[in-house]
Amino acid sequence: MTTIPQGIQNPAYRSALIFRKLAIKRWQLLFYAEIRWDGSSLNSDNDNLNGRLTEDEQRRGRRNTVLTSVFSIIYFYSVSATVLNLFAVRIGMPPDRLGLMNSFVFLFAVVQLFLASAVEKAGKRRYVIPFYGLQAIFAVVFLLIPFIYQRFGSAQAVNALLLATAAAALFGNLGQAGWFPLIRDSVPDEITGRFFAWLRTAWQIAGTIYLVLTGIYLGSKPPITRFAVIFAIGFGAALVRQIFISRIPERKVRPEAGESGLMRALAVPLLDGNYRRYLLFIAMLYFAAGFVAPFIVVYMKSGLGLPTGLVAVISAMEAAGAVVTLMLWGRISDRYGQRSVFGLSAVLFGLTMLAWTVIHGEGSALIALAVLISLLRGAAIAGIDLGQIGYSMRAAPRINGSAYVIASFMASGVALGLGPIIGGKVLLLMQSNAGALPGGITPYGVLFVIDVMLVGSALLLKRRMNWEGDLASISMAGRIGRMAVDKLTTVSGPDRQEKEPLE
């Protein structure tokens, strides 16, 4: 039998206890609100969520997310990236239009902003399923372009390819507005880094195998109809993807918890000064990544003289580099935080760009160097991508958090879209003035050196961020405990940064 302390029976004593609890609760709310403003995400608003997913539903959601991503990467490698760039070179697309074509996939990320509030109110699946479905259906257009080239010539085929890529990019970005928020419903915060590392590992393995097989199938000088076969495989993969998307469960929020409009959806993440600095940093880093991405394929094909199929296989090594390092990035993310992931991966990315400027030789030695650089570049990009996902997921609150996630992917997408456009213009300018370049320096070499400078600028922006909000660092309890002591004993400046290991 439980004995009730005598003092609790006293009304005055009970009133004092209630008052004390309210005071403690008020201090906790203020404390957590201040942490929220500093840029971290304690997700203390989970009580406003309805329809919580069970552990079985979360596991089912994560399993179908992985399967969706596997077929999505097969679609991507069929009608985007390496294969599409090789096809564009095959039909005579000039560098500036090649950069423009590669920009569509990412530049159209801006359309996600217009769905930020709608995703919160109407649900993620309502937008993910139909827009990804339209992207799948529109993939049929890619099948027609080889025949347009054969019947009407290069100019018409180039224009048709630009239109097809733009439409596919538009529908894909509209679907992606709800994709990452939908995944987030099935991923607990404490395993975010490891899950996304496993997710990327799974689809990078699938992508590597598929791209290697594609390179073997294309051969040295593929006929135009072989590209049509690859486009057909991409169309089929996009259709299968829809089946697994429909099986991912969704966690609902109460209607009153949703965004009230477009301007508020834009303003919420931008009101956080540290998150604004993060958006600027991530935009610069992805601009550097997009600045050279399509032209590395062109450089291997025309600058180094490698066969078409071999270029595809070497490009697949980027995916292989991601496969062998993603779990390592995931552990670093969960243990040390995104600051360490961003720092290491950005430096590695800059080194790979320097390596492309000095690569030379012929035969097996040249191929081995190109493979090594591609492996390291893939590892670097995997770290950058995982750092972005981890930071945006942890920084976003559970309620109205779609705006944070969308803002992050919109910033990176627009930067990736602008990068190839400007990179293509720079390459054209260097090619037209190649005679004025010092001996031994090629237009591609200038492009790669400029990209290294862009990576350096991103690292300078990284140092301006306050990484105290990085909850993955060391431990949650230790972080909050030290912050509590700091707030009671010192007055922290707005630009104070806490040192992290492995910067």
N, C-alpha and C positions, 0 to 999 in steps of 0.2 A: 504494500500500500504506500502510495506516495504521500510524503508529509509536506504540507504547504508552509513555507516560512511565515512566522508570525507577522513580520513587518508588512508582508504583501497584503494582509487583510486590512491594513490601514488605508483609508481613501487618499490621504495626503501622500502617502508613500507611493501608491499606484499612480497618482497624477505626476509625481516626480519622475517615475520610470517612463511614463508615456512621453513626457516632455524631453527626457534624455534621449529616447529613441528617435523622436522627431528631429532633434538637433543633430544627432549622428547621421540620420538619413539625409538631412539638408547638406551637411558637410560632404557626404559621399557624392551627392548629385553635383555639387559644385566642383569637386575634385575630378570626377569623371568628365564633366563638361569641359574642364580646362584641358584634360588630356585629349579629348576629342578635337579641340581647337588647335592643339599642337600637332595634329596630323595623324594620330593613331586611331585605331578602331576597336573599341571594346565591345561593340555590338550589344550595348545594354538595352537596345530597343527590341530585343527578341520577343518580349511579352506582347507586342502589337501584332505578332504574326498569327495567322490562322492556318489550319491545315498542316500542322507540323508533320514532316515526313518521318516515318519509322525507320529503324536501322535497316530493315529489309528493303524498304523503298529507296533509301539512300544508296544501298549497294546495287540495286537494280538500275538506278539512275546513273551511277558511275560506270557500270558495265555497258549500258547502251550508249553512253557518251563516248567510250573508247571505240566501240564498233562504228558509231557514226563518224568519228574522226578518221578511222582507217579508210572507209570508202570516200570520205571527203578529200583525203590526200591523193587518192587515186584519180579522182575527178580533177583535182588541182594540177597534178603533174601531167594530165592528158591535155588540158586546154589552157594551161597557163605556164609561167616559168620557163624552164629549159626547152621543152618540146615546142612550145609556141614561139619562142625566140628563134629556134632553129628553122621552124616553118616560115617565120617572117623573113629571115635572111634568104631562105630558099625562093620565096616569091618576089624578092627584090625590094623589101622595105628599107628606106634610108634610116640613119641613126636617130634623127630627131623624131621621126614617127615611131620608131622602135621604143624610144624613151616615153613618148606619149602613150603608147599602147600599154606599157608596163605600169604606167601611173594610174590607169583607170581602176585597177583592183583595189588600190589603197586610197586614191584621192576621193573616191565616192564615199569614203567613210563618213564624210560630213553629213550624209543623209540620216545617219543613225541618231543624230541630235534631235531630229523632228519626231522621233518615236520614243524619246526618253520618258516623257510623262505618260504616253499611251501604254507603254510596256508595264508601268507600275499599276495602272488602272485596270486594263483589260487582260493582263496576263502575258507571259512570254510566249507560250506555245501558239497563241493566236496569231502571232506575227512570224515566229520562226518557221513553222510548218508551211504556210502558203508561199512565203517569199523564197525560201529555199526550193520549194517545188517549182516555182516559176523559173528559177535559175536552172534547174534540171531540164525543164522542157525547152528552154532557150538554147541549151547546149546542142540541139539538133542543127542550129544554124552553122556551127563550126563544120559539120559534115559537108555542107554545100560549098564551102570556100575553095577546096582543091578543084572542084569542077568549074567554079567561076573563073579560077586562074587559067584552066585549060581552054575554056571557051572564049573568055572576054579579055584575058591578058592581066598583066601585073597591076596596073593602076586600079582597076575595078576590084581585084582580089584584095589589095591592101586596104581600100576603103571599106569593103565588106568585113574584113578582119577587125578593123578599128571599131565598127559599129557593133559587131557581135561581142567583142570584149567589153565594150562600154555597157551594153545591156546586161550581160552576165554579172559584171561588177556591181551594177546598181542593185539588182535583185539580191545578190549575195550580201551586200552591206545592209540592206533593209532587214534581211533575216538575221544577220549577226547582232543587230540591236538587242535582240532578246536571247541570243545564244549563250553568251557568257553569264548573264544573270540567271539563265535557266540551269546551267551547270552548277552554279554556286549554291543552288538549293540542295544539291546532293553531296556537297563537299564541306565537311566540318573545318573550321578555321585551323585547328591544330595539325591537319594533314594536308593543307593547301599545297605547300611546296612539293611534298613527295608525290601527291596525286597527279599534279600537272607534269611533274617529271616523268612519272609512269605513263601518263596519257601521251605525251609527246614521244616517249620512247617507243610506244606501241605503233603509232602511226608513222614515225620516222623509219622504223624497221620495214613496215609495209611499203612506204614510199621509196626506200632505198632499193628493195628487191624489184619493185615495179619499174623504177627508172633504169636500173641495170638491164632488165629484160627488154625494156623499150629501146635502149641504146643498141643492144644486140640485134633486135628486130630491124631497126632503121639501117644499120650497116654504114658503109663509108659514104655512098652517094645514093640515098634512098629516092625512089620514084615518089611523085606527089601523092599517089593513092595510098601509100603506107601511112602517111599522116592522117588520112581519112579514117583508117582502121583504128588508130589511136584515139581520135576524136570520138569514135563510136563507143570505145571502151569507157571513156570518160562520161559519156551520156548514160550508159548503163550503171556505172558506179553512183552517179548522182541520184538515179531513181531508187537504187537499193538503200542509199543513205536515208531517204525519207521514211523507210520502214522503222529504222532504229530511232530516229528523232521522235516519232510518234509514241515511243515506249518510255520516254524519259519523263518521270513525274515532276510536277510543279508545286511549289510551295506558295500558297496564296497569302495576300495581305488584305486587311479590311479596306473597303473603298475609301474611307476617310483618311487612311494613311498614305494614299497615293499622291503623286504630284498634282499641283493645281494648274499647270500650264507649261508651255515651252520656255518662257523666260525664266521661270523659277527652276526648271530642270537645268538650264544653263548656269544660273546664278549660284545654285547650291554648292557645287564643287569649287567654283571660282572664288567664293567668299573665303575659302581657306587659303591663306597666303602661302603656306608651305606646299599645298597641293598645286597651286599655280606654278611655283618654282619647279615642282616635279614635272608638270606638263611641258614646260619649256625645255627641261633637260631631256625628257624622253623624245620630244619632237626633234631636237638637234641630233640625238643619237640615231634615230630611225631615218632622218634625212641623210646622214652619212651612209647608212646601210643601203638605202635606195639609190644613192647617187651613182653607184657603180654596178649595182646588181645585174642588170641585163647585159651590160657591156663586157663583163667577164666572159660570158658565153661567146660573144662576138669576137673578143680578143683571142680566145683559144682557137676559134675557127679560122679567122682571117689573119690575125697577128702571129700566132704560133703555127698555123697550118695543120692543125690536127683534124682527123676525119670526123664527120658528123656523129656517127655512133659512139666514137671514143669520147667526144665532148660530152655527150649525154651520160656516159658511164662515170667520167671524172666529176661531173656535176652531182651525180648521185652520192659521191663521197662526202658532200656537205651534209646530206641527211645521215650518212653513216657516222660522221663526226658528232652529230647531235645525239645519235643513239648511244654511243659509248660514254658520253659525258653528262647526259641529262640527269641520271640518278645522283651523280656527284653534285651537280648544281642544285638539285632538290635538297640534299642534305645540308649544303652550305646555306641555302635559303632558310630552312627551318631552324638551323642552329645559330647562324651568325647574322642573318637578315639580308635584305635586298641590297643594302649599300655594298656589301662585299661582293655579291653576285654581279652587280653592275660594274664595279671597279675592275674586277678581274676579267670579265668578258669583254669590256670595252678596250682594255689594253691589248688583249689577245687579238681582237678584231683589227686594231690599228697595225699590229705587227704583220698580219696576213696581207694587208694592203701594201706595206713596204716590200713584202716578199714578191708580190706580183710585179713590182717595178724592176726587180733584178733577175727574174727568172729568164734563163736562156739555155741553149743547148739543143740537142736533137735526139731522136730515138727514145730508148728506154729511160735514159737519165732525165730527159725533159718530162716524160710522162710521170715518172716517180715524183718529181718536184711538184708538178701540178696536182697530183693526188694528195700529197702531204699538205699543201696549202689549202686545198678544198676541205680536207678533214678538219684542219684547225679553224678555218673560217666557219664551218658548220657548228663546231663546238662553241665558238664565240657567239654566233647568232642565237644558238639554243639558250645560252646563259642570259643574253639580253631579253629574249622573249619570256623566259621563265621569271626573270626579275620584274618585268612589267606586269605579268599576270599576278605574281605574288603580292606586289605592292598595291596594285589597284584593288585586288580582292580584299586585302586586309584593311586598307584605308577606308573602304566604303562601308557605311552603316547598312544594316539589314533593311531598314525602311528608307525608301527613296535612294537606295544605293546604286540603282541602275545608272543614275546620272553621273556618278563618279566613274563607274566602269566604262560607260560610253564615252565620257570625256577623255579618258586615257587612251582608248583605242581610236578615237577620232583624231587626237593629236598625233599619234604614231602613224595612223593611216594617211592623213593629209601630208605629213612629212615624207612618208614613203612614196606618195604619189607625186609630190613636187620634185623629189630627188632625181628620178630618171629623166624628167622633162628638162631640168636644168643641166644634168649630166650630159644628155644628148646634145644640147646646144653647145656646151663647152667642148665636147668631142668634135663636133662639126667645125667649130672655130679653130681648134688645134689642127685638124686635118687640112683645112684650107690654108693654114699658115705653117704647114709642116716644114717648109724650106727655111723659115726663120728660126727654128728651134736649134739649139746647140747640138753638135754631133753626138750621136748615141742616145739622144732623148727622143722618144716617140710620143705621139699624141696620147696614147693610152698611159704611158708613164706619167705624164702631166696630170691626167685624170686621177690616177691612183695617189699621187702625192697630195693633191688637193683634198682627197678624201681623208688622208691621214690627218691633215690640219683640221678638218671638220670633227673628227673623233676627239682631237685634243681640246677643241672648243667645248664639246659636250662634257668632257671630264672637268673642265673648269666650272661649268654650270653645276655639276654634281656637288662640288665642294660648298656651294652656297645653300644647299638644302639642310634642313634640320631633320636628322634621322632618328630623333628620340622616339618618334611615333612608330618606328619599325619594331612591331611586337615580336617578331621572330627572333630577335637578338637575345641571346643568353637564356632568359626565361621570363615568363609573364610576371610571376610573383616578384622576382628580383627587380625587374624593371620598375614596377609600380612602387615597390618599397623604397627604392633609391629616389624616385621622383618625389615621393611623399616627404622624405627627409630633406631633400633639396628645397622643397617649397616651404618647409617650416624653418629652415636655417639660413637660406640665402634668397636673394632676389635674382631670378634668372633673366638674362637679356634675351631679346627676341631672336638673336642669331646664334645663341649658344648651341654647340653641337657636342654630343657625347661620343667619345672615341669608340670605334668598333674594331675588332680584329679583322685581319685579312682585307684591308682596304685596297 
